[in-house]
């Protein structure tokens, strides 16, 4: 399975800040956020903004061009 720009996902290494963020998170949160962290790590261009929406949607993540690579910012929607 390949990630963004054709990089094999197994070869993409998450920066320490992303790995630290995932520590202690539930499996559901990790499965939701990790693909965006992997995309950020593959591109090495932008950070990640994570939003928490109370209710059924829960956590959402997206690349944020205003954040430097390796940065995670949490918001509440």
N, C-alpha and C positions, 0 to 999 in steps of 0.2 A: 504494500500500500504506500502510495506516495503522498507527500504533503504539498504545500504551495510551491510553485516553481519546479515541481518534479523531484524534490528532495525525498529520499526514503525516510519515513518517519522515525525509524530506528536510529538514524544517524543524526537527528536533530537533538541537540543538547540544550536543555532549558538553563537559563542563567540562575545563579544562586537565589536571586530575589524571587523568581517565579517558583522555584522549588520550595523555598521557605514559606511562601504564601499558601501553597497547597498542603503543607504539613498540618495535620490535625483537622482538615476539612472532611466533611462527609463524602462518601463515594459519589453520591448524586451531584454535589457541588463540583467535585474534581472532574467528573465526566462532562459536566456542562462547560466548565471554564478551560480545561486543558487543551482542547482543539484550537482555541484562540491564542493561548500561550504558545502552542507549537507553531502557529502561523507567524506570530511575532518573532519567535526565535529563528525561524527559517528566513524571514525577510530581513531581520535586524534593522528595521527602519523606525518602528513606532512602538510605544508602550501600549498598555491595555487598561481600559476603563471597565470596571465591573459594577453593575447596578444590581441592587436588590429591590425587587418589587414584591411587597407583601401580597400574599395570595398564591394562586396556583402557578404563576409563572416563575417565581423564585428568582434565582440568580441568572443574570445575562452578562455576557462579556463581548466587547468589540475592540478592535484596534482603534487607537486614538492618535491621530497625526500630530496632536499638540503635546504629546508626551514622548520623552526620549525612550529609546529601547531599554528594556529592563525595568521600567517603572510600572507599578500597578497603583491605580487610584480607585477607591471604592466610593460609590454614590448610592443614595437611596432615592428611588423614583416614587 
